Amino acid sequence: MGRLSPLGRVGLWLANVAALAFLLLPLVPVVLGALQSEKSLTADIRSLLPGQPTLANFQLILSGGANRGPIFEQVTYLPKSIERFAAAFLNSVIVASSVALLTLALASLSAYTVARLNVAWVKAVVSLSLLARLVPLIVLMVPLYVLFRRYGLLNSLSGVVLAEVGFLLPYAILILVP
């Protein structure tokens, strides 16, 4: 593959910036909303930037509802999900990191095998596996439920990790095969 011209590099750079903007711009209103109190958020709906930024929302969530801060002093009821935020966040970190590591490890081993075995049927099996992903996921819910119930994986982090790795593995193999 030859070197890109300066115009080609600028085009690729602009395409990368556009892709990043497409992915990150929806997060801007979320962050701006998190930096405001509910009262100031609903008071001025035309303002793009917070008039009175505050970190009280983060203080409330990270303390599990114990440290309410100046905004939530007179609130008598807080949802139970605020108390369980730390555990839920830890579960998300465990699932995300283990799915990423397992998928990468298994996909790299499989992709190496597919790349080294330059046989037509191996590539056909990989293509068939990808074709099987066109089946809607809702069709797989009942068989997954039966299997997970049989092996005691319902309502467990290992069950979520196993299901996610199984779903992502064919895509990761195709990405890693040159």
C-alpha beads as a LAMMPS data file, in Angstrom:
LAMMPS data file: protein, C-alpha beads

178 atoms
177 bonds

1 atom types
1 bond types

-500.0 500.0 xlo xhi
-500.0 500.0 ylo yhi
-500.0 500.0 zlo zhi

Masses

1 110.0

Atoms # bond

1 1 1 0.000 0.000 0.000
2 1 1 1.458 3.362 -1.047
3 1 1 1.723 6.553 0.896
4 1 1 -1.264 8.838 0.987
5 1 1 -1.178 12.261 -0.591
6 1 1 -1.589 15.267 1.723
7 1 1 -5.145 15.695 0.477
8 1 1 -5.874 12.038 1.280
9 1 1 -4.479 12.468 4.792
10 1 1 -6.669 15.518 5.364
11 1 1 -9.675 13.563 4.100
12 1 1 -8.962 10.679 6.482
13 1 1 -8.410 13.111 9.334
14 1 1 -11.751 14.805 8.633
15 1 1 -13.471 11.412 8.430
16 1 1 -12.017 10.487 11.839
17 1 1 -13.135 13.782 13.349
18 1 1 -16.633 13.295 11.910
19 1 1 -16.839 9.752 13.317
20 1 1 -15.676 10.918 16.755
21 1 1 -18.147 13.808 16.708
22 1 1 -20.950 11.405 15.753
23 1 1 -20.064 9.201 18.732
24 1 1 -19.280 11.862 21.338
25 1 1 -21.664 14.754 20.639
26 1 1 -24.702 12.990 22.170
27 1 1 -22.796 12.871 25.461
28 1 1 -22.517 16.678 25.673
29 1 1 -26.146 17.286 26.774
30 1 1 -25.859 14.467 29.306
31 1 1 -22.785 16.021 30.899
32 1 1 -24.287 19.509 30.816
33 1 1 -27.484 18.194 32.418
34 1 1 -25.503 16.410 35.126
35 1 1 -23.771 19.670 36.038
36 1 1 -27.078 21.419 36.813
37 1 1 -29.720 21.117 39.477
38 1 1 -33.128 19.943 38.394
39 1 1 -34.602 23.355 39.183
40 1 1 -32.110 25.250 37.018
41 1 1 -32.395 22.607 34.296
42 1 1 -36.151 23.086 33.963
43 1 1 -36.162 26.843 34.601
44 1 1 -34.330 27.950 31.470
45 1 1 -34.867 25.486 28.652
46 1 1 -33.271 27.693 25.978
47 1 1 -29.883 28.026 27.640
48 1 1 -27.202 25.702 26.294
49 1 1 -24.696 26.165 29.111
50 1 1 -25.508 25.757 32.811
51 1 1 -26.143 29.047 34.603
52 1 1 -25.161 27.669 38.005
53 1 1 -22.992 24.570 37.568
54 1 1 -22.903 22.204 40.519
55 1 1 -21.371 18.867 41.405
56 1 1 -24.143 18.009 43.889
57 1 1 -25.600 15.348 41.572
58 1 1 -22.273 13.500 41.516
59 1 1 -21.871 13.989 45.265
60 1 1 -25.286 12.397 45.875
61 1 1 -24.680 9.407 43.587
62 1 1 -21.120 8.674 44.697
63 1 1 -22.004 8.865 48.399
64 1 1 -24.923 6.475 47.923
65 1 1 -27.416 9.085 49.098
66 1 1 -25.661 9.741 52.411
67 1 1 -24.253 13.150 51.472
68 1 1 -27.134 15.019 49.885
69 1 1 -25.492 18.396 49.389
70 1 1 -27.264 21.748 49.198
71 1 1 -29.683 20.832 46.410
72 1 1 -31.143 17.667 47.936
73 1 1 -31.374 18.771 51.620
74 1 1 -35.175 18.959 51.673
75 1 1 -35.795 15.855 49.571
76 1 1 -37.494 13.205 51.676
77 1 1 -37.354 10.318 49.196
78 1 1 -34.475 9.054 47.109
79 1 1 -34.718 5.966 44.892
80 1 1 -33.073 2.758 46.115
81 1 1 -30.977 2.717 42.948
82 1 1 -28.890 5.572 44.386
83 1 1 -27.844 3.376 47.298
84 1 1 -26.904 0.525 44.954
85 1 1 -24.950 2.635 42.457
86 1 1 -21.491 1.521 43.621
87 1 1 -22.370 -2.173 43.318
88 1 1 -24.021 -1.671 39.926
89 1 1 -21.031 0.280 38.641
90 1 1 -18.634 -2.406 39.882
91 1 1 -20.723 -5.092 38.145
92 1 1 -20.597 -3.093 34.906
93 1 1 -16.819 -2.749 35.138
94 1 1 -16.413 -6.470 35.814
95 1 1 -18.667 -7.477 32.912
96 1 1 -17.181 -4.989 30.439
97 1 1 -13.555 -5.816 31.199
98 1 1 -14.024 -9.583 31.278
99 1 1 -16.068 -9.567 28.042
100 1 1 -13.417 -7.462 26.318
101 1 1 -10.529 -9.626 27.523
102 1 1 -12.208 -12.970 26.819
103 1 1 -13.455 -11.903 23.397
104 1 1 -10.055 -10.571 22.425
105 1 1 -8.238 -13.682 23.644
106 1 1 -10.589 -16.182 22.008
107 1 1 -10.961 -14.174 18.796
108 1 1 -7.210 -13.770 18.371
109 1 1 -6.671 -17.509 18.763
110 1 1 -9.466 -18.294 16.305
111 1 1 -8.408 -15.605 13.841
112 1 1 -4.847 -16.923 13.854
113 1 1 -6.135 -20.384 13.046
114 1 1 -8.380 -19.112 10.263
115 1 1 -5.562 -17.035 8.793
116 1 1 -3.007 -19.882 8.944
117 1 1 -5.341 -22.544 7.530
118 1 1 -5.775 -21.207 4.054
119 1 1 -8.555 -23.675 3.308
120 1 1 -11.800 -22.755 1.599
121 1 1 -14.072 -24.554 4.067
122 1 1 -12.608 -22.657 7.043
123 1 1 -13.493 -19.327 5.468
124 1 1 -16.923 -20.719 4.563
125 1 1 -17.532 -21.699 8.200
126 1 1 -16.519 -18.222 9.375
127 1 1 -18.816 -16.649 6.776
128 1 1 -21.632 -18.988 7.809
129 1 1 -21.099 -17.990 11.422
130 1 1 -21.453 -14.364 10.455
131 1 1 -24.529 -15.189 8.392
132 1 1 -26.058 -16.826 11.468
133 1 1 -25.840 -13.417 13.183
134 1 1 -28.588 -12.198 10.863
135 1 1 -31.068 -14.183 12.970
136 1 1 -32.788 -11.731 15.339
137 1 1 -31.552 -12.011 18.910
138 1 1 -35.072 -12.396 20.276
139 1 1 -35.203 -15.831 18.620
140 1 1 -32.304 -16.918 20.831
141 1 1 -33.872 -15.823 24.123
142 1 1 -35.785 -19.027 24.917
143 1 1 -32.892 -21.418 24.123
144 1 1 -30.480 -19.197 26.065
145 1 1 -32.865 -19.105 29.012
146 1 1 -33.212 -22.900 29.025
147 1 1 -29.436 -23.418 28.795
148 1 1 -28.628 -20.823 31.430
149 1 1 -31.264 -22.235 33.802
150 1 1 -29.900 -25.767 33.330
151 1 1 -26.333 -24.684 34.130
152 1 1 -27.204 -22.235 36.917
153 1 1 -26.150 -19.112 35.026
154 1 1 -29.369 -17.120 35.429
155 1 1 -28.965 -13.833 37.313
156 1 1 -25.190 -14.147 37.407
157 1 1 -22.334 -12.074 36.068
158 1 1 -20.787 -15.148 34.481
159 1 1 -23.991 -15.733 32.502
160 1 1 -23.958 -12.176 31.165
161 1 1 -20.276 -12.471 30.277
162 1 1 -20.814 -15.806 28.521
163 1 1 -23.760 -14.499 26.496
164 1 1 -21.903 -11.346 25.435
165 1 1 -18.732 -13.201 24.485
166 1 1 -20.761 -15.671 22.456
167 1 1 -22.484 -12.850 20.638
168 1 1 -19.348 -10.781 19.933
169 1 1 -16.901 -13.558 19.077
170 1 1 -17.760 -13.992 15.346
171 1 1 -17.488 -10.251 14.756
172 1 1 -14.152 -10.066 16.545
173 1 1 -12.790 -13.003 14.530
174 1 1 -13.732 -11.321 11.250
175 1 1 -12.134 -8.069 12.376
176 1 1 -8.878 -9.809 13.304
177 1 1 -8.574 -12.006 10.196
178 1 1 -6.419 -10.167 7.653

Bonds

1 1 1 2
2 1 2 3
3 1 3 4
4 1 4 5
5 1 5 6
6 1 6 7
7 1 7 8
8 1 8 9
9 1 9 10
10 1 10 11
11 1 11 12
12 1 12 13
13 1 13 14
14 1 14 15
15 1 15 16
16 1 16 17
17 1 17 18
18 1 18 19
19 1 19 20
20 1 20 21
21 1 21 22
22 1 22 23
23 1 23 24
24 1 24 25
25 1 25 26
26 1 26 27
27 1 27 28
28 1 28 29
29 1 29 30
30 1 30 31
31 1 31 32
32 1 32 33
33 1 33 34
34 1 34 35
35 1 35 36
36 1 36 37
37 1 37 38
38 1 38 39
39 1 39 40
40 1 40 41
41 1 41 42
42 1 42 43
43 1 43 44
44 1 44 45
45 1 45 46
46 1 46 47
47 1 47 48
48 1 48 49
49 1 49 50
50 1 50 51
51 1 51 52
52 1 52 53
53 1 53 54
54 1 54 55
55 1 55 56
56 1 56 57
57 1 57 58
58 1 58 59
59 1 59 60
60 1 60 61
61 1 61 62
62 1 62 63
63 1 63 64
64 1 64 65
65 1 65 66
66 1 66 67
67 1 67 68
68 1 68 69
69 1 69 70
70 1 70 71
71 1 71 72
72 1 72 73
73 1 73 74
74 1 74 75
75 1 75 76
76 1 76 77
77 1 77 78
78 1 78 79
79 1 79 80
80 1 80 81
81 1 81 82
82 1 82 83
83 1 83 84
84 1 84 85
85 1 85 86
86 1 86 87
87 1 87 88
88 1 88 89
89 1 89 90
90 1 90 91
91 1 91 92
92 1 92 93
93 1 93 94
94 1 94 95
95 1 95 96
96 1 96 97
97 1 97 98
98 1 98 99
99 1 99 100
100 1 100 101
101 1 101 102
102 1 102 103
103 1 103 104
104 1 104 105
105 1 105 106
106 1 106 107
107 1 107 108
108 1 108 109
109 1 109 110
110 1 110 111
111 1 111 112
112 1 112 113
113 1 113 114
114 1 114 115
115 1 115 116
116 1 116 117
117 1 117 118
118 1 118 119
119 1 119 120
120 1 120 121
121 1 121 122
122 1 122 123
123 1 123 124
124 1 124 125
125 1 125 126
126 1 126 127
127 1 127 128
128 1 128 129
129 1 129 130
130 1 130 131
131 1 131 132
132 1 132 133
133 1 133 134
134 1 134 135
135 1 135 136
136 1 136 137
137 1 137 138
138 1 138 139
139 1 139 140
140 1 140 141
141 1 141 142
142 1 142 143
143 1 143 144
144 1 144 145
145 1 145 146
146 1 146 147
147 1 147 148
148 1 148 149
149 1 149 150
150 1 150 151
151 1 151 152
152 1 152 153
153 1 153 154
154 1 154 155
155 1 155 156
156 1 156 157
157 1 157 158
158 1 158 159
159 1 159 160
160 1 160 161
161 1 161 162
162 1 162 163
163 1 163 164
164 1 164 165
165 1 165 166
166 1 166 167
167 1 167 168
168 1 168 169
169 1 169 170
170 1 170 171
171 1 171 172
172 1 172 173
173 1 173 174
174 1 174 175
175 1 175 176
176 1 176 177
177 1 177 178
